[in-house]
């Protein structure tokens, strides 16, 4: 399903971006262009990203070492 008609961004592309570490709508817009024109897709895009936002794990595990000391 197309989420952003203006830039041709699909639900699949948004889910793939989330799986690749995209955690915010602003980052999604930079990666895909979703929401960059009229913005009517932003609510839907945010809802698709929401499950990935709950993943609070550090994407850079080496940084956890500095917190261990």
mmCIF file of the N, C-alpha and C atoms, coordinates in Angstrom:
data_MODEL
# 
_entry.id   MODEL 
# 
loop_
_atom_site.group_PDB 
_atom_site.id 
_atom_site.type_symbol 
_atom_site.label_atom_id 
_atom_site.label_alt_id 
_atom_site.label_comp_id 
_atom_site.label_asym_id 
_atom_site.label_entity_id 
_atom_site.label_seq_id 
_atom_site.pdbx_PDB_ins_code 
_atom_site.Cartn_x 
_atom_site.Cartn_y 
_atom_site.Cartn_z 
_atom_site.occupancy 
_atom_site.B_iso_or_equiv 
_atom_site.pdbx_formal_charge 
_atom_site.auth_seq_id 
_atom_site.auth_comp_id 
_atom_site.auth_asym_id 
_atom_site.auth_atom_id 
_atom_site.pdbx_PDB_model_num 
ATOM 1   N N  . UNK A 1 1  ? 0.852  -1.172 0.000  1.00 0.00 ? 1  UNK A N  1 
ATOM 2   C CA . UNK A 1 1  ? 0.000  0.000  0.000  1.00 0.00 ? 1  UNK A CA 1 
ATOM 3   C C  . UNK A 1 1  ? 0.900  1.238  0.000  1.00 0.00 ? 1  UNK A C  1 
ATOM 4   N N  . UNK A 1 2  ? 0.513  2.227  -0.801 1.00 0.00 ? 2  UNK A N  1 
ATOM 5   C CA . UNK A 1 2  ? 1.240  3.489  -0.806 1.00 0.00 ? 2  UNK A CA 1 
ATOM 6   C C  . UNK A 1 2  ? 0.835  4.308  0.410  1.00 0.00 ? 2  UNK A C  1 
ATOM 7   N N  . UNK A 1 3  ? 1.812  4.798  1.135  1.00 0.00 ? 3  UNK A N  1 
ATOM 8   C CA . UNK A 1 3  ? 1.567  5.657  2.286  1.00 0.00 ? 3  UNK A CA 1 
ATOM 9   C C  . UNK A 1 3  ? 1.743  7.106  1.862  1.00 0.00 ? 3  UNK A C  1 
ATOM 10  N N  . UNK A 1 4  ? 2.821  7.389  1.149  1.00 0.00 ? 4  UNK A N  1 
ATOM 11  C CA . UNK A 1 4  ? 3.096  8.737  0.667  1.00 0.00 ? 4  UNK A CA 1 
ATOM 12  C C  . UNK A 1 4  ? 2.940  8.743  -0.851 1.00 0.00 ? 4  UNK A C  1 
ATOM 13  N N  . UNK A 1 5  ? 1.822  9.269  -1.304 1.00 0.00 ? 5  UNK A N  1 
ATOM 14  C CA . UNK A 1 5  ? 1.540  9.316  -2.733 1.00 0.00 ? 5  UNK A CA 1 
ATOM 15  C C  . UNK A 1 5  ? 2.484  10.298 -3.433 1.00 0.00 ? 5  UNK A C  1 
ATOM 16  N N  . UNK A 1 6  ? 2.776  11.410 -2.782 1.00 0.00 ? 6  UNK A N  1 
ATOM 17  C CA . UNK A 1 6  ? 3.615  12.458 -3.387 1.00 0.00 ? 6  UNK A CA 1 
ATOM 18  C C  . UNK A 1 6  ? 4.987  11.921 -3.808 1.00 0.00 ? 6  UNK A C  1 
ATOM 19  N N  . UNK A 1 7  ? 5.560  11.051 -2.966 1.00 0.00 ? 7  UNK A N  1 
ATOM 20  C CA . UNK A 1 7  ? 6.905  10.550 -3.233 1.00 0.00 ? 7  UNK A CA 1 
ATOM 21  C C  . UNK A 1 7  ? 6.946  9.049  -3.504 1.00 0.00 ? 7  UNK A C  1 
ATOM 22  N N  . UNK A 1 8  ? 5.792  8.432  -3.603 1.00 0.00 ? 8  UNK A N  1 
ATOM 23  C CA . UNK A 1 8  ? 5.718  7.017  -3.946 1.00 0.00 ? 8  UNK A CA 1 
ATOM 24  C C  . UNK A 1 8  ? 6.329  6.090  -2.911 1.00 0.00 ? 8  UNK A C  1 
ATOM 25  N N  . UNK A 1 9  ? 6.155  6.412  -1.622 1.00 0.00 ? 9  UNK A N  1 
ATOM 26  C CA . UNK A 1 9  ? 6.721  5.600  -0.547 1.00 0.00 ? 9  UNK A CA 1 
ATOM 27  C C  . UNK A 1 9  ? 5.654  4.616  -0.069 1.00 0.00 ? 9  UNK A C  1 
ATOM 28  N N  . UNK A 1 10 ? 6.043  3.355  -0.029 1.00 0.00 ? 10 UNK A N  1 
ATOM 29  C CA . UNK A 1 10 ? 5.102  2.303  0.349  1.00 0.00 ? 10 UNK A CA 1 
ATOM 30  C C  . UNK A 1 10 ? 5.241  1.912  1.819  1.00 0.00 ? 10 UNK A C  1 
ATOM 31  N N  . UNK A 1 11 ? 4.239  1.207  2.303  1.00 0.00 ? 11 UNK A N  1 
ATOM 32  C CA . UNK A 1 11 ? 4.255  0.675  3.667  1.00 0.00 ? 11 UNK A CA 1 
ATOM 33  C C  . UNK A 1 11 ? 5.471  -0.246 3.839  1.00 0.00 ? 11 UNK A C  1 
ATOM 34  N N  . UNK A 1 12 ? 5.746  -1.034 2.833  1.00 0.00 ? 12 UNK A N  1 
ATOM 35  C CA . UNK A 1 12 ? 6.892  -1.951 2.884  1.00 0.00 ? 12 UNK A CA 1 
ATOM 36  C C  . UNK A 1 12 ? 8.207  -1.197 3.052  1.00 0.00 ? 12 UNK A C  1 
ATOM 37  N N  . UNK A 1 13 ? 8.369  -0.105 2.326  1.00 0.00 ? 13 UNK A N  1 
ATOM 38  C CA . UNK A 1 13 ? 9.594  0.689  2.439  1.00 0.00 ? 13 UNK A CA 1 
ATOM 39  C C  . UNK A 1 13 ? 9.748  1.281  3.844  1.00 0.00 ? 13 UNK A C  1 
ATOM 40  N N  . UNK A 1 14 ? 8.642  1.696  4.435  1.00 0.00 ? 14 UNK A N  1 
ATOM 41  C CA . UNK A 1 14 ? 8.692  2.254  5.790  1.00 0.00 ? 14 UNK A CA 1 
ATOM 42  C C  . UNK A 1 14 ? 9.064  1.171  6.790  1.00 0.00 ? 14 UNK A C  1 
ATOM 43  N N  . UNK A 1 15 ? 8.477  -0.007 6.648  1.00 0.00 ? 15 UNK A N  1 
ATOM 44  C CA . UNK A 1 15 ? 8.813  -1.117 7.546  1.00 0.00 ? 15 UNK A CA 1 
ATOM 45  C C  . UNK A 1 15 ? 10.283 -1.540 7.370  1.00 0.00 ? 15 UNK A C  1 
ATOM 46  N N  . UNK A 1 16 ? 10.775 -1.512 6.147  1.00 0.00 ? 16 UNK A N  1 
ATOM 47  C CA . UNK A 1 16 ? 12.179 -1.841 5.897  1.00 0.00 ? 16 UNK A CA 1 
ATOM 48  C C  . UNK A 1 16 ? 13.102 -0.801 6.530  1.00 0.00 ? 16 UNK A C  1 
ATOM 49  N N  . UNK A 1 17 ? 12.716 0.470  6.429  1.00 0.00 ? 17 UNK A N  1 
ATOM 50  C CA . UNK A 1 17 ? 13.514 1.537  7.049  1.00 0.00 ? 17 UNK A CA 1 
ATOM 51  C C  . UNK A 1 17 ? 13.534 1.355  8.564  1.00 0.00 ? 17 UNK A C  1 
ATOM 52  N N  . UNK A 1 18 ? 12.397 0.998  9.143  1.00 0.00 ? 18 UNK A N  1 
ATOM 53  C CA . UNK A 1 18 ? 12.322 0.768  10.590 1.00 0.00 ? 18 UNK A CA 1 
ATOM 54  C C  . UNK A 1 18 ? 13.209 -0.411 10.976 1.00 0.00 ? 18 UNK A C  1 
ATOM 55  N N  . UNK A 1 19 ? 13.189 -1.455 10.180 1.00 0.00 ? 19 UNK A N  1 
ATOM 56  C CA . UNK A 1 19 ? 14.017 -2.625 10.462 1.00 0.00 ? 19 UNK A CA 1 
ATOM 57  C C  . UNK A 1 19 ? 15.504 -2.301 10.334 1.00 0.00 ? 19 UNK A C  1 
ATOM 58  N N  . UNK A 1 20 ? 15.817 -1.278 9.533  1.00 0.00 ? 20 UNK A N  1 
ATOM 59  C CA . UNK A 1 20 ? 17.213 -0.865 9.345  1.00 0.00 ? 20 UNK A CA 1 
ATOM 60  C C  . UNK A 1 20 ? 17.664 0.143  10.392 1.00 0.00 ? 20 UNK A C  1 
ATOM 61  N N  . UNK A 1 21 ? 16.767 0.476  11.335 1.00 0.00 ? 21 UNK A N  1 
ATOM 62  C CA . UNK A 1 21 ? 17.162 1.360  12.427 1.00 0.00 ? 21 UNK A CA 1 
ATOM 63  C C  . UNK A 1 21 ? 16.520 2.729  12.429 1.00 0.00 ? 21 UNK A C  1 
ATOM 64  N N  . UNK A 1 22 ? 15.656 3.017  11.483 1.00 0.00 ? 22 UNK A N  1 
ATOM 65  C CA . UNK A 1 22 ? 14.967 4.308  11.463 1.00 0.00 ? 22 UNK A CA 1 
ATOM 66  C C  . UNK A 1 22 ? 14.001 4.367  12.647 1.00 0.00 ? 22 UNK A C  1 
ATOM 67  N N  . UNK A 1 23 ? 14.116 5.399  13.480 1.00 0.00 ? 23 UNK A N  1 
ATOM 68  C CA . UNK A 1 23 ? 13.310 5.465  14.691 1.00 0.00 ? 23 UNK A CA 1 
ATOM 69  C C  . UNK A 1 23 ? 12.417 6.698  14.794 1.00 0.00 ? 23 UNK A C  1 
ATOM 70  N N  . UNK A 1 24 ? 12.524 7.628  13.848 1.00 0.00 ? 24 UNK A N  1 
ATOM 71  C CA . UNK A 1 24 ? 11.687 8.828  13.932 1.00 0.00 ? 24 UNK A CA 1 
ATOM 72  C C  . UNK A 1 24 ? 11.142 9.177  12.551 1.00 0.00 ? 24 UNK A C  1 
ATOM 73  N N  . UNK A 1 25 ? 10.059 9.941  12.536 1.00 0.00 ? 25 UNK A N  1 
ATOM 74  C CA . UNK A 1 25 ? 9.471  10.375 11.272 1.00 0.00 ? 25 UNK A CA 1 
ATOM 75  C C  . UNK A 1 25 ? 10.442 11.307 10.547 1.00 0.00 ? 25 UNK A C  1 
ATOM 76  N N  . UNK A 1 26 ? 11.168 12.129 11.295 1.00 0.00 ? 26 UNK A N  1 
ATOM 77  C CA . UNK A 1 26 ? 12.142 13.028 10.661 1.00 0.00 ? 26 UNK A CA 1 
ATOM 78  C C  . UNK A 1 26 ? 13.215 12.228 9.928  1.00 0.00 ? 26 UNK A C  1 
ATOM 79  N N  . UNK A 1 27 ? 13.698 11.176 10.560 1.00 0.00 ? 27 UNK A N  1 
ATOM 80  C CA . UNK A 1 27 ? 14.704 10.323 9.922  1.00 0.00 ? 27 UNK A CA 1 
ATOM 81  C C  . UNK A 1 27 ? 14.104 9.603  8.722  1.00 0.00 ? 27 UNK A C  1 
ATOM 82  N N  . UNK A 1 28 ? 12.854 9.162  8.853  1.00 0.00 ? 28 UNK A N  1 
ATOM 83  C CA . UNK A 1 28 ? 12.163 8.500  7.743  1.00 0.00 ? 28 UNK A CA 1 
ATOM 84  C C  . UNK A 1 28 ? 12.048 9.441  6.555  1.00 0.00 ? 28 UNK A C  1 
ATOM 85  N N  . UNK A 1 29 ? 11.724 10.687 6.815  1.00 0.00 ? 29 UNK A N  1 
ATOM 86  C CA . UNK A 1 29 ? 11.611 11.672 5.739  1.00 0.00 ? 29 UNK A CA 1 
ATOM 87  C C  . UNK A 1 29 ? 12.950 11.853 5.039  1.00 0.00 ? 29 UNK A C  1 
ATOM 88  N N  . UNK A 1 30 ? 14.027 11.912 5.808  1.00 0.00 ? 30 UNK A N  1 
ATOM 89  C CA . UNK A 1 30 ? 15.349 12.049 5.201  1.00 0.00 ? 30 UNK A CA 1 
ATOM 90  C C  . UNK A 1 30 ? 15.707 10.825 4.366  1.00 0.00 ? 30 UNK A C  1 
ATOM 91  N N  . UNK A 1 31 ? 15.350 9.642  4.839  1.00 0.00 ? 31 UNK A N  1 
ATOM 92  C CA . UNK A 1 31 ? 15.701 8.406  4.133  1.00 0.00 ? 31 UNK A CA 1 
ATOM 93  C C  . UNK A 1 31 ? 14.854 8.159  2.901  1.00 0.00 ? 31 UNK A C  1 
ATOM 94  N N  . UNK A 1 32 ? 13.545 8.443  3.002  1.00 0.00 ? 32 UNK A N  1 
ATOM 95  C CA . UNK A 1 32 ? 12.622 8.038  1.930  1.00 0.00 ? 32 UNK A CA 1 
ATOM 96  C C  . UNK A 1 32 ? 11.916 9.188  1.228  1.00 0.00 ? 32 UNK A C  1 
ATOM 97  N N  . UNK A 1 33 ? 11.871 10.342 1.855  1.00 0.00 ? 33 UNK A N  1 
ATOM 98  C CA . UNK A 1 33 ? 11.106 11.454 1.301  1.00 0.00 ? 33 UNK A CA 1 
ATOM 99  C C  . UNK A 1 33 ? 9.658  11.458 1.767  1.00 0.00 ? 33 UNK A C  1 
ATOM 100 N N  . UNK A 1 34 ? 9.278  10.463 2.539  1.00 0.00 ? 34 UNK A N  1 
ATOM 101 C CA . UNK A 1 34 ? 7.905  10.355 3.032  1.00 0.00 ? 34 UNK A CA 1 
ATOM 102 C C  . UNK A 1 34 ? 7.554  11.579 3.879  1.00 0.00 ? 34 UNK A C  1 
ATOM 103 N N  . UNK A 1 35 ? 6.505  12.285 3.496  1.00 0.00 ? 35 UNK A N  1 
ATOM 104 C CA . UNK A 1 35 ? 6.046  13.441 4.255  1.00 0.00 ? 35 UNK A CA 1 
ATOM 105 C C  . UNK A 1 35 ? 6.719  14.746 3.897  1.00 0.00 ? 35 UNK A C  1 
ATOM 106 N N  . UNK A 1 36 ? 7.603  14.733 2.933  1.00 0.00 ? 36 UNK A N  1 
ATOM 107 C CA . UNK A 1 36 ? 8.357  15.945 2.597  1.00 0.00 ? 36 UNK A CA 1 
ATOM 108 C C  . UNK A 1 36 ? 7.538  16.961 1.812  1.00 0.00 ? 36 UNK A C  1 
ATOM 109 N N  . UNK A 1 37 ? 6.449  16.542 1.189  1.00 0.00 ? 37 UNK A N  1 
ATOM 110 C CA . UNK A 1 37 ? 5.656  17.480 0.387  1.00 0.00 ? 37 UNK A CA 1 
ATOM 111 C C  . UNK A 1 37 ? 4.436  17.985 1.150  1.00 0.00 ? 37 UNK A C  1 
ATOM 112 N N  . UNK A 1 38 ? 3.338  17.275 1.077  1.00 0.00 ? 38 UNK A N  1 
ATOM 113 C CA . UNK A 1 38 ? 2.098  17.793 1.665  1.00 0.00 ? 38 UNK A CA 1 
ATOM 114 C C  . UNK A 1 38 ? 1.929  17.407 3.131  1.00 0.00 ? 38 UNK A C  1 
ATOM 115 N N  . UNK A 1 39 ? 2.527  16.289 3.560  1.00 0.00 ? 39 UNK A N  1 
ATOM 116 C CA . UNK A 1 39 ? 2.487  15.898 4.966  1.00 0.00 ? 39 UNK A CA 1 
ATOM 117 C C  . UNK A 1 39 ? 1.264  15.127 5.409  1.00 0.00 ? 39 UNK A C  1 
ATOM 118 N N  . UNK A 1 40 ? 0.341  14.833 4.518  1.00 0.00 ? 40 UNK A N  1 
ATOM 119 C CA . UNK A 1 40 ? -0.865 14.121 4.948  1.00 0.00 ? 40 UNK A CA 1 
ATOM 120 C C  . UNK A 1 40 ? -0.584 12.668 5.333  1.00 0.00 ? 40 UNK A C  1 
ATOM 121 N N  . UNK A 1 41 ? 0.573  12.162 4.966  1.00 0.00 ? 41 UNK A N  1 
ATOM 122 C CA . UNK A 1 41 ? 0.921  10.774 5.267  1.00 0.00 ? 41 UNK A CA 1 
ATOM 123 C C  . UNK A 1 41 ? 1.638  10.615 6.604  1.00 0.00 ? 41 UNK A C  1 
ATOM 124 N N  . UNK A 1 42 ? 1.979  11.699 7.268  1.00 0.00 ? 42 UNK A N  1 
ATOM 125 C CA . UNK A 1 42 ? 2.827  11.629 8.452  1.00 0.00 ? 42 UNK A CA 1 
ATOM 126 C C  . UNK A 1 42 ? 2.224  10.824 9.599  1.00 0.00 ? 42 UNK A C  1 
ATOM 127 N N  . UNK A 1 43 ? 0.923  10.928 9.805  1.00 0.00 ? 43 UNK A N  1 
ATOM 128 C CA . UNK A 1 43 ? 0.286  10.152 10.877 1.00 0.00 ? 43 UNK A CA 1 
ATOM 129 C C  . UNK A 1 43 ? 0.384  8.657  10.608 1.00 0.00 ? 43 UNK A C  1 
ATOM 130 N N  . UNK A 1 44 ? 0.138  8.267  9.372  1.00 0.00 ? 44 UNK A N  1 
ATOM 131 C CA . UNK A 1 44 ? 0.228  6.856  9.010  1.00 0.00 ? 44 UNK A CA 1 
ATOM 132 C C  . UNK A 1 44 ? 1.668  6.370  9.109  1.00 0.00 ? 44 UNK A C  1 
ATOM 133 N N  . UNK A 1 45 ? 2.604  7.176  8.634  1.00 0.00 ? 45 UNK A N  1 
ATOM 134 C CA . UNK A 1 45 ? 4.021  6.814  8.710  1.00 0.00 ? 45 UNK A CA 1 
ATOM 135 C C  . UNK A 1 45 ? 4.457  6.648  10.160 1.00 0.00 ? 45 UNK A C  1 
ATOM 136 N N  . UNK A 1 46 ? 4.028  7.553  11.022 1.00 0.00 ? 46 UNK A N  1 
ATOM 137 C CA . UNK A 1 46 ? 4.383  7.473  12.445 1.00 0.00 ? 46 UNK A CA 1 
ATOM 138 C C  . UNK A 1 46 ? 3.812  6.210  13.070 1.00 0.00 ? 46 UNK A C  1 
ATOM 139 N N  . UNK A 1 47 ? 2.589  5.854  12.697 1.00 0.00 ? 47 UNK A N  1 
ATOM 140 C CA . UNK A 1 47 ? 1.978  4.637  13.230 1.00 0.00 ? 47 UNK A CA 1 
ATOM 141 C C  . UNK A 1 47 ? 2.731  3.391  12.782 1.00 0.00 ? 47 UNK A C  1 
ATOM 142 N N  . UNK A 1 48 ? 3.263  3.403  11.570 1.00 0.00 ? 48 UNK A N  1 
ATOM 143 C CA . UNK A 1 48 ? 4.037  2.263  11.081 1.00 0.00 ? 48 UNK A CA 1 
ATOM 144 C C  . UNK A 1 48 ? 5.394  2.174  11.770 1.00 0.00 ? 48 UNK A C  1 
ATOM 145 N N  . UNK A 1 49 ? 5.949  3.306  12.161 1.00 0.00 ? 49 UNK A N  1 
ATOM 146 C CA . UNK A 1 49 ? 7.236  3.318  12.858 1.00 0.00 ? 49 UNK A CA 1 
ATOM 147 C C  . UNK A 1 49 ? 7.087  2.990  14.340 1.00 0.00 ? 49 UNK A C  1 
ATOM 148 N N  . UNK A 1 50 ? 5.910  3.185  14.886 1.00 0.00 ? 50 UNK A N  1 
ATOM 149 C CA . UNK A 1 50 ? 5.686  3.051  16.328 1.00 0.00 ? 50 UNK A CA 1 
ATOM 150 C C  . UNK A 1 50 ? 6.214  1.755  16.939 1.00 0.00 ? 50 UNK A C  1 
ATOM 151 N N  . UNK A 1 51 ? 5.976  0.594  16.328 1.00 0.00 ? 51 UNK A N  1 
ATOM 152 C CA . UNK A 1 51 ? 6.513  -0.636 16.939 1.00 0.00 ? 51 UNK A CA 1 
ATOM 153 C C  . UNK A 1 51 ? 8.041  -0.611 17.087 1.00 0.00 ? 51 UNK A C  1 
ATOM 154 N N  . UNK A 1 52 ? 8.731  0.022  16.166 1.00 0.00 ? 52 UNK A N  1 
ATOM 155 C CA . UNK A 1 52 ? 10.194 0.065  16.242 1.00 0.00 ? 52 UNK A CA 1 
ATOM 156 C C  . UNK A 1 52 ? 10.689 1.072  17.272 1.00 0.00 ? 52 UNK A C  1 
ATOM 157 N N  . UNK A 1 53 ? 9.854  2.023  17.642 1.00 0.00 ? 53 UNK A N  1 
ATOM 158 C CA . UNK A 1 53 ? 10.262 3.025  18.617 1.00 0.00 ? 53 UNK A CA 1 
ATOM 159 C C  . UNK A 1 53 ? 10.324 2.435  20.016 1.00 0.00 ? 53 UNK A C  1 
ATOM 160 N N  . UNK A 1 54 ? 9.626  1.342  20.247 1.00 0.00 ? 54 UNK A N  1 
ATOM 161 C CA . UNK A 1 54 ? 9.666  0.691  21.543 1.00 0.00 ? 54 UNK A CA 1 
ATOM 162 C C  . UNK A 1 54 ? 10.958 -0.061 21.775 1.00 0.00 ? 54 UNK A C  1 
ATOM 163 N N  . UNK A 1 55 ? 11.726 -0.228 20.725 1.00 0.00 ? 55 UNK A N  1 
ATOM 164 C CA . UNK A 1 55 ? 13.010 -0.914 20.832 1.00 0.00 ? 55 UNK A CA 1 
ATOM 165 C C  . UNK A 1 55 ? 14.038 0.064  21.356 1.00 0.00 ? 55 UNK A C  1 
ATOM 166 N N  . UNK A 1 56 ? 14.201 0.079  22.672 1.00 0.00 ? 56 UNK A N  1 
ATOM 167 C CA . UNK A 1 56 ? 15.068 1.070  23.298 1.00 0.00 ? 56 UNK A CA 1 
ATOM 168 C C  . UNK A 1 56 ? 16.504 0.590  23.440 1.00 0.00 ? 56 UNK A C  1 
ATOM 169 N N  . UNK A 1 57 ? 16.789 -0.591 22.920 1.00 0.00 ? 57 UNK A N  1 
ATOM 170 C CA . UNK A 1 57 ? 18.146 -1.112 23.007 1.00 0.00 ? 57 UNK A CA 1 
ATOM 171 C C  . UNK A 1 57 ? 19.123 -0.219 22.260 1.00 0.00 ? 57 UNK A C  1 
ATOM 172 N N  . UNK A 1 58 ? 20.330 -0.162 22.749 1.00 0.00 ? 58 UNK A N  1 
ATOM 173 C CA . UNK A 1 58 ? 21.355 0.649  22.125 1.00 0.00 ? 58 UNK A CA 1 
ATOM 174 C C  . UNK A 1 58 ? 21.764 -0.012 20.812 1.00 0.00 ? 58 UNK A C  1 
ATOM 175 N N  . UNK A 1 59 ? 21.693 0.743  19.714 1.00 0.00 ? 59 UNK A N  1 
ATOM 176 C CA . UNK A 1 59 ? 22.080 0.202  18.419 1.00 0.00 ? 59 UNK A CA 1 
ATOM 177 C C  . UNK A 1 59 ? 23.587 0.035  18.320 1.00 0.00 ? 59 UNK A C  1 
ATOM 178 N N  . UNK A 1 60 ? 24.341 0.614  19.259 1.00 0.00 ? 60 UNK A N  1 
ATOM 179 C CA . UNK A 1 60 ? 25.779 0.522  19.259 1.00 0.00 ? 60 UNK A CA 1 
ATOM 180 C C  . UNK A 1 60 ? 26.218 -0.121 20.569 1.00 0.00 ? 60 UNK A C  1 
ATOM 181 N N  . UNK A 1 61 ? 26.204 -1.446 20.661 1.00 0.00 ? 61 UNK A N  1 
ATOM 182 C CA . UNK A 1 61 ? 26.462 -2.129 21.922 1.00 0.00 ? 61 UNK A CA 1 
ATOM 183 C C  . UNK A 1 61 ? 27.788 -1.763 22.564 1.00 0.00 ? 61 UNK A C  1 
ATOM 184 N N  . UNK A 1 62 ? 28.771 -1.387 21.776 1.00 0.00 ? 62 UNK A N  1 
ATOM 185 C CA . UNK A 1 62 ? 30.065 -1.026 22.341 1.00 0.00 ? 62 UNK A CA 1 
ATOM 186 C C  . UNK A 1 62 ? 29.935 0.177  23.272 1.00 0.00 ? 62 UNK A C  1 
ATOM 187 N N  . UNK A 1 63 ? 28.942 1.027  23.028 1.00 0.00 ? 63 UNK A N  1 
ATOM 188 C CA . UNK A 1 63 ? 28.749 2.193  23.878 1.00 0.00 ? 63 UNK A CA 1 
ATOM 189 C C  . UNK A 1 63 ? 28.271 1.788  25.270 1.00 0.00 ? 63 UNK A C  1 
ATOM 190 N N  . UNK A 1 64 ? 27.679 0.619  25.405 1.00 0.00 ? 64 UNK A N  1 
ATOM 191 C CA . UNK A 1 64 ? 27.242 0.156  26.716 1.00 0.00 ? 64 UNK A CA 1 
ATOM 192 C C  . UNK A 1 64 ? 28.412 -0.078 27.649 1.00 0.00 ? 64 UNK A C  1 
ATOM 193 N N  . UNK A 1 65 ? 29.580 -0.328 27.102 1.00 0.00 ? 65 UNK A N  1 
ATOM 194 C CA . UNK A 1 65 ? 30.761 -0.575 27.926 1.00 0.00 ? 65 UNK A CA 1 
ATOM 195 C C  . UNK A 1 65 ? 31.117 0.647  28.763 1.00 0.00 ? 65 UNK A C  1 
ATOM 196 N N  . UNK A 1 66 ? 30.910 1.829  28.219 1.00 0.00 ? 66 UNK A N  1 
ATOM 197 C CA . UNK A 1 66 ? 31.240 3.031  28.964 1.00 0.00 ? 66 UNK A CA 1 
ATOM 198 C C  . UNK A 1 66 ? 30.300 3.232  30.155 1.00 0.00 ? 66 UNK A C  1 
ATOM 199 N N  . UNK A 1 67 ? 29.116 2.681  30.076 1.00 0.00 ? 67 UNK A N  1 
ATOM 200 C CA . UNK A 1 67 ? 28.153 2.809  31.154 1.00 0.00 ? 67 UNK A CA 1 
ATOM 201 C C  . UNK A 1 67 ? 28.376 1.734  32.226 1.00 0.00 ? 67 UNK A C  1 
ATOM 202 N N  . UNK A 1 68 ? 29.120 0.699  31.891 1.00 0.00 ? 68 UNK A N  1 
ATOM 203 C CA . UNK A 1 68 ? 29.329 -0.413 32.819 1.00 0.00 ? 68 UNK A CA 1 
ATOM 204 C C  . UNK A 1 68 ? 30.341 -0.062 33.903 1.00 0.00 ? 68 UNK A C  1 
ATOM 205 N N  . UNK A 1 69 ? 31.235 0.850  33.619 1.00 0.00 ? 69 UNK A N  1 
ATOM 206 C CA . UNK A 1 69 ? 32.293 1.180  34.577 1.00 0.00 ? 69 UNK A CA 1 
ATOM 207 C C  . UNK A 1 69 ? 31.820 2.040  35.718 1.00 0.00 ? 69 UNK A C  1 
# 
